[in-house]
Amino acid sequence: MIIYSSRVGPDGFLAAMEPMTARGRTVVPAREGRALRLSAGQRVSIVDLEGGQVGDVFAFAADDVTEHLSASHTRAATNRLFPAVGQQFVTDRRRPILTLVSDTSPGWHDMLIAACDPARYAALGAEGFHASCAENLRLALASLGLAVPVTPQPVNVFMRIPVDGQELRWLPAASRPGDAVTFQAAMDCVLVVSACPQDLVGINGGRPTPLAVDLLPDLN
């Protein structure tokens, strides 16, 4: 199994992609993404290394990436706005793709907010190139020779967006250094994790930091 790094240079163009054998931990640098293939039953932990960092998590069926983890279909299946341990995430074809098997964080994980993208940063006043989770997704999938026509809404681990009546509040992530969420693949899938580059809204405390992806040993 191989993990690929999606790196963007200071000029905004894709830099070299270096594959790494997926053994143990792979660091996802701040503002970057990683893509990896998971077999059904395999477990993976996403770890907030320094605390207070949001991670956008995408998942796609391995044999057809037009089928993807869908937050809206998952909300309908679970009757919850936000995920809980034991919950399965389903695809846009209503098939289980991931299960949240453990969580050592305070439990804030968002399923309402779209991935940040160039248009979002332009609206926030950013000038020139700004890394985004949508671009990290594109580059990470490209490293595996894959592409999708649209950016699905991710599961935003560690992202704290409470609903206050009919309004959303954008609060800094409450995760602590070393906090982790662990998923188990319910089908063969492609997982993409982006260490969210958002620094214009306070979800990352104004300073994006790294995440890590830990591939865990089989339970057998």
C-alpha positions in Angstrom: 0.0 0.0 0.0 1.3 3.5 -0.9 0.5 6.9 0.5 1.1 9.9 -1.7 1.7 13.5 -0.7 0.0 16.4 -2.5 2.3 19.4 -2.3 1.8 22.8 -3.8 4.8 25.1 -4.3 4.9 28.8 -3.5 3.9 29.5 -7.1 0.7 27.6 -6.7 1.7 24.7 -9.0 1.9 21.1 -8.0 5.4 20.1 -6.8 6.9 16.6 -6.9 4.8 13.8 -5.4 6.8 11.3 -3.5 5.2 8.0 -2.6 5.9 6.5 0.8 5.3 3.0 2.0 2.3 3.1 4.3 3.8 1.7 7.5 2.8 3.3 10.8 2.5 7.1 10.7 2.5 9.6 7.9 2.5 13.3 8.7 0.1 15.5 6.7 1.8 18.9 6.8 -0.3 22.0 7.4 -2.2 23.1 4.3 -1.5 19.9 2.5 -3.3 16.6 1.7 -2.7 12.9 1.6 -4.5 10.1 -0.3 -4.4 6.4 0.5 -6.2 3.2 -0.4 -7.9 1.2 2.3 -9.1 -2.4 2.2 -12.4 -3.3 3.7 -11.9 -3.8 7.5 -8.7 -1.8 7.7 -8.5 0.9 10.4 -6.9 4.3 10.2 -6.5 7.0 12.8 -6.4 10.7 12.1 -4.3 12.5 14.8 -4.2 16.2 15.6 -0.5 16.6 16.4 -0.5 20.0 17.9 -4.1 20.5 18.8 -6.7 22.9 17.3 -6.5 21.7 13.7 -9.4 20.7 11.4 -9.0 17.9 9.0 -11.2 17.5 5.9 -11.9 13.8 5.3 -13.2 12.5 2.0 -13.8 8.8 1.0 -14.6 7.2 -2.4 -15.5 3.7 -3.5 -12.3 2.1 -4.7 -13.8 0.7 -7.9 -15.8 3.8 -8.8 -14.8 7.2 -7.4 -18.1 8.7 -8.6 -19.5 7.1 -5.5 -18.4 9.0 -2.4 -19.0 9.5 1.3 -22.0 11.8 1.5 -22.6 13.9 4.6 -26.2 14.6 3.6 -27.1 10.9 3.1 -25.3 10.1 6.3 -27.4 12.6 8.3 -30.5 11.0 6.9 -29.3 7.5 7.8 -28.3 8.4 11.3 -30.8 11.2 12.2 -27.8 13.2 13.6 -26.2 16.5 12.5 -22.8 15.4 13.9 -21.2 12.0 14.1 -20.8 9.8 17.1 -18.7 6.7 17.9 -20.2 3.6 16.4 -21.8 5.5 13.5 -21.5 4.4 9.9 -21.0 7.0 7.2 -22.7 6.2 3.9 -22.2 7.1 0.3 -24.4 8.9 -2.1 -25.7 5.5 -3.0 -26.5 4.8 0.6 -23.9 2.1 1.2 -21.7 2.1 4.3 -18.1 3.3 3.5 -16.5 4.2 6.9 -17.4 3.5 10.6 -16.2 5.8 13.4 -14.8 3.3 15.9 -13.1 5.5 18.4 -12.6 9.2 19.4 -10.3 10.6 22.0 -11.1 14.2 21.2 -13.9 16.3 22.8 -16.1 15.0 20.0 -16.6 18.0 17.8 -16.8 16.9 14.1 -18.7 18.8 11.5 -20.9 17.4 8.7 -22.5 20.7 7.6 -19.7 22.8 6.0 -18.4 22.5 2.5 -14.6 22.2 1.8 -12.8 25.5 1.5 -11.9 26.4 -2.1 -10.4 29.3 -4.1 -13.8 31.0 -4.4 -14.2 30.9 -0.6 -10.8 32.6 0.0 -11.5 35.2 -2.7 -14.8 36.0 -0.9 -12.8 36.3 2.4 -10.4 38.8 0.8 -7.4 36.6 0.0 -5.3 37.8 -2.9 -3.5 35.5 -5.2 -3.1 31.7 -4.6 -4.3 30.3 -1.3 -4.2 26.6 -0.5 -7.6 24.9 -0.1 -9.0 21.6 0.8 -10.7 21.3 -2.5 -7.4 21.8 -4.3 -5.7 19.3 -1.9 -8.4 16.8 -2.8 -7.8 17.3 -6.5 -4.1 16.9 -6.2 -4.2 13.9 -3.9 -6.6 12.0 -6.2 -4.4 13.0 -9.2 -1.4 11.4 -7.5 -3.4 8.1 -7.7 -4.4 8.7 -11.3 -8.0 9.6 -10.2 -10.3 12.6 -10.6 -13.8 13.5 -9.6 -16.1 16.1 -11.3 -17.1 17.9 -8.1 -15.8 18.3 -4.6 -18.0 16.3 -2.2 -18.8 17.8 1.2 -16.3 16.3 3.6 -16.5 15.1 7.2 -14.6 17.9 9.0 -12.9 16.1 11.9 -12.2 18.3 15.0 -14.2 21.2 13.4 -16.4 23.0 16.0 -19.5 24.5 14.3 -22.3 24.4 16.9 -25.8 25.2 15.8 -27.4 28.0 17.8 -31.0 28.2 16.8 -30.8 28.7 13.1 -27.3 30.1 13.1 -23.9 28.5 12.8 -21.0 29.5 15.1 -17.4 29.2 13.8 -15.3 28.4 16.8 -11.7 27.3 17.1 -11.2 23.5 17.2 -11.2 22.2 20.7 -9.0 19.1 20.0 -5.8 18.7 22.1 -2.4 17.5 21.0 -2.6 13.8 20.3 -6.4 13.6 20.0 -7.4 11.1 17.4 -10.4 9.7 15.6 -10.3 6.2 14.2 -12.2 4.9 11.2 -12.7 1.4 9.9 -13.3 0.9 6.1 -16.6 -0.7 5.4 -15.6 -1.3 1.8 -12.4 -1.0 -0.3 -12.0 2.8 -0.6 -9.8 5.7 -1.3 -9.4 8.0 1.7 -8.2 11.6 1.4 -7.2 13.7 4.4 -6.5 17.5 4.1 -5.0 19.5 7.0 -7.3 22.4 6.4 -5.5 25.6 5.3 -8.2 27.9 6.6 -6.5 30.9 8.3 -9.0 33.7 7.6 -11.8 32.2 9.7 -10.9 31.1 13.3 -11.6 27.4 13.1 -7.8 26.6 13.2 -7.0 29.4 15.6 -5.5 31.4 12.6 -2.5 29.0 12.3 -2.9 25.7 10.4 -0.8 22.9 11.8 -0.1 19.3 10.8 -2.2 16.2 11.2 -1.0 12.6 11.0 -2.5 9.5 9.5 -1.8 6.2 11.3 -2.6 2.9 9.6 -3.4 0.5 12.3 -2.6 -3.3 12.4 -5.3 -5.8 11.6 -7.3 -7.0 14.5 -7.0 -10.6 13.5 
